[in-house]
Amino acid sequence: MEKKISEIKEAYQAAEIHMLPEFVSAYKEDERPGVAALVKKARKRMEALEKELARTEALKAYEKKYESYGYICGIDEVGRGPLAGPVVAGAVILPKDTDILYINDSKKLSEKKREELYEVIMEKAVATGIGYASPERIDEINILQATYEAMREAIQNLAVAPDILLNDAVTIPKVTILQIPIIKGDAKSISIGAASIIAKVTRDRLMVEYDKLMPEYGFASNKGYGSKAHIEALKANGPSPIHRKSFIKNFI
């Protein structure tokens, strides 16, 4: 007995990605337009997965190049540019031949995708570390030195000591571990991309919490960056305890 299209649609919606070839094989000869449309959708999903697998494999080029060193750690930071809040660094050691898909420069991902990937990275990573530099520290030693400090803290907070560091663009002073700086590394290395994601999600969640304490600045939406509404609120209310005094001199 021929299955109803509604039943086939339910089967398609329930099918996980690895089940799609079987779905296509089962229904590719069905000439009903509704079924043909579902088969076409399944094929598109399969093609998209193949592209993502190839992209992710290309992201592992640096990890494969240096795999003989042992534990490879990606390092990245977020929050160098905002007027308020800390700078946050992430450090991630992924397992060799990690199967995590969709990792990219955190700025290229939606908030929803970053949150999803954060959970996957935290679950599957060999080790993760987060480091912070407060607004006061940024004002005291400047943003670059504060960023280095946050990165060193992130490395120290790893449960496993790395053998080599893949850094997004910079070489971190006062670190004895071998470092490989990679320009735009968060889009070229899966480890650095993973570090950028956990740093971004950590900082964004923190800024949402600050927003509950100081809602007048709109930190939940602007994350401390100098949006028009944020600058207007800063002029109207004066600086909050988490504003960087060295960054807001032109506004108040």
JOMO-V515873 format. One record per residue. SS is DSSP state (H for helix, E for strand, - for the rest). OMEGA is omega as a letter, one per 20 degrees, with the letter a starting at -180 (none if undefined). Layout:
ss=SS omega=OMEGA
ss=SS omega=OMEGA
//
This chain:
ss=- omega=a
ss=- omega=r
ss=- omega=r
ss=- omega=r
ss=H omega=r
ss=H omega=r
ss=H omega=r
ss=H omega=r
ss=H omega=r
ss=H omega=r
ss=H omega=r
ss=H omega=a
ss=H omega=a
ss=H omega=a
ss=- omega=r
ss=- omega=a
ss=H omega=a
ss=H omega=a
ss=H omega=a
ss=H omega=r
ss=H omega=r
ss=H omega=r
ss=H omega=r
ss=H omega=r
ss=H omega=a
ss=H omega=a
ss=H omega=a
ss=- omega=a
ss=- omega=a
ss=- omega=a
ss=- omega=r
ss=- omega=a
ss=H omega=a
ss=H omega=a
ss=H omega=r
ss=H omega=r
ss=H omega=r
ss=H omega=r
ss=H omega=r
ss=H omega=r
ss=H omega=a
ss=H omega=r
ss=H omega=r
ss=H omega=r
ss=H omega=r
ss=H omega=r
ss=H omega=r
ss=H omega=r
ss=H omega=r
ss=H omega=r
ss=H omega=a
ss=H omega=r
ss=H omega=r
ss=H omega=r
ss=H omega=r
ss=H omega=r
ss=H omega=r
ss=H omega=r
ss=H omega=a
ss=- omega=a
ss=H omega=a
ss=H omega=r
ss=H omega=r
ss=H omega=r
ss=H omega=a
ss=- omega=a
ss=H omega=a
ss=H omega=a
ss=H omega=a
ss=- omega=a
ss=- omega=a
ss=E omega=a
ss=E omega=r
ss=E omega=a
ss=E omega=r
ss=E omega=r
ss=E omega=r
ss=E omega=r
ss=- omega=r
ss=- omega=a
ss=- omega=a
ss=- omega=r
ss=- omega=a
ss=E omega=r
ss=- omega=a
ss=- omega=r
ss=E omega=a
ss=E omega=r
ss=E omega=r
ss=E omega=r
ss=E omega=a
ss=E omega=r
ss=E omega=r
ss=- omega=r
ss=- omega=r
ss=- omega=a
ss=- omega=r
ss=- omega=a
ss=- omega=r
ss=- omega=r
ss=- omega=r
ss=- omega=r
ss=- omega=a
ss=- omega=r
ss=- omega=a
ss=H omega=a
ss=H omega=a
ss=H omega=a
ss=- omega=r
ss=- omega=r
ss=H omega=r
ss=H omega=a
ss=H omega=r
ss=H omega=a
ss=H omega=r
ss=H omega=a
ss=H omega=r
ss=H omega=a
ss=H omega=a
ss=H omega=a
ss=H omega=a
ss=H omega=a
ss=H omega=a
ss=H omega=a
ss=- omega=r
ss=- omega=r
ss=E omega=r
ss=E omega=r
ss=E omega=r
ss=E omega=r
ss=E omega=a
ss=E omega=r
ss=E omega=a
ss=- omega=r
ss=H omega=r
ss=H omega=a
ss=H omega=r
ss=H omega=r
ss=H omega=a
ss=H omega=a
ss=H omega=a
ss=- omega=a
ss=H omega=a
ss=H omega=r
ss=H omega=r
ss=H omega=r
ss=H omega=r
ss=H omega=a
ss=H omega=r
ss=H omega=r
ss=H omega=r
ss=H omega=r
ss=H omega=r
ss=H omega=r
ss=H omega=a
ss=H omega=a
ss=- omega=r
ss=- omega=r
ss=- omega=r
ss=- omega=a
ss=- omega=r
ss=- omega=r
ss=- omega=r
ss=E omega=a
ss=E omega=r
ss=E omega=a
ss=E omega=r
ss=E omega=r
ss=- omega=a
ss=- omega=r
ss=- omega=a
ss=- omega=r
ss=- omega=r
ss=- omega=r
ss=- omega=a
ss=- omega=r
ss=- omega=r
ss=E omega=a
ss=E omega=r
ss=E omega=r
ss=E omega=a
ss=E omega=r
ss=- omega=a
ss=- omega=a
ss=H omega=a
ss=H omega=r
ss=H omega=a
ss=- omega=a
ss=- omega=a
ss=H omega=r
ss=H omega=r
ss=H omega=r
ss=H omega=r
ss=H omega=r
ss=H omega=a
ss=H omega=a
ss=H omega=a
ss=H omega=r
ss=H omega=a
ss=H omega=a
ss=H omega=r
ss=H omega=a
ss=H omega=a
ss=H omega=r
ss=H omega=r
ss=H omega=a
ss=H omega=r
ss=H omega=r
ss=H omega=r
ss=H omega=a
ss=H omega=r
ss=H omega=r
ss=H omega=a
ss=- omega=a
ss=H omega=a
ss=H omega=a
ss=H omega=r
ss=- omega=a
ss=H omega=a
ss=H omega=a
ss=H omega=a
ss=H omega=r
ss=- omega=r
ss=- omega=r
ss=- omega=a
ss=- omega=r
ss=- omega=a
ss=H omega=a
ss=H omega=r
ss=H omega=a
ss=H omega=r
ss=H omega=r
ss=H omega=r
ss=H omega=r
ss=H omega=a
ss=H omega=a
ss=H omega=a
ss=- omega=a
ss=- omega=r
ss=- omega=r
ss=- omega=a
ss=- omega=r
ss=E omega=r
ss=- omega=a
ss=- omega=a
ss=- omega=a
ss=- omega=a
ss=- omega=a
ss=- omega=a
ss=- omega=a
ss=- omega=a
ss=- omega=none
//
